[in-house]
Amino acid sequence: MEFNRDIQTLVLTIVGILISLSIHEFMHAWAGLKLGDTTAQEQGRISFNPLAHIDPIMTIGLPILTLLIFGIPILAAKPVPFDPRNVKWDEFGAALIAFAGPFSNLVMAFASGLLVRFFFNDVGLLSNFLILFAGLNVSIFVFNMVPIPPLDGSRVLYAFSPEPVQNFLQQIENFGFFILIAFIVAVPAFTQIISNISRSILTFVL
């Protein structure tokens, strides 16, 4: 029975991740199009099809590798491309494109919370999925808003920062992923803060 429950949770988690990431990346691409850039559209990224957004290394290999090495799976979809020369409002347009993804996760989390609170508050497969789905989306939102490149929060911070901060973000752009890994592995307070913020938002959502 316990084994079946674990399999059920794993399946629901995978389904939830695929839906969440697909909508997240779709919103990046859609926002880019609305702001004047057709790069993502030309590459077929304005799609809810998970296959359009899955990267063999970042979406499959990376979580397995980081789980085996660090005990923490780090999941990322294929980045949605855009040409900043075509985007309205310069860095503020880029910030809107970046924020569109995490914002969609926050909306999905609140929608799931409302469904659980008012329609599916009984203990069952659907309510379990909605609660898990809300938790996944809150976590994706909070993690992506961390202002470290290449996370979406760094583009939002860049748009509203003074020039010295912008220069610093540009300098660490190529090393941001390794900085992020270092924070996750070597700074326990970092993951604890992320967890506490996610838990607080999820409690409010549900």
Salt bridges, closest charged atoms under 4 A:
GLU2 OE1 - ARG5 NH1 2.78
GLU25 OE2 - HIS24 NE2 3.89
ASP83 OD2 - ARG85 NH2 2.77
ASP152 OD2 - HIS24 NE2 3.33
ASP152 OD2 - HIS28 NE2 3.35
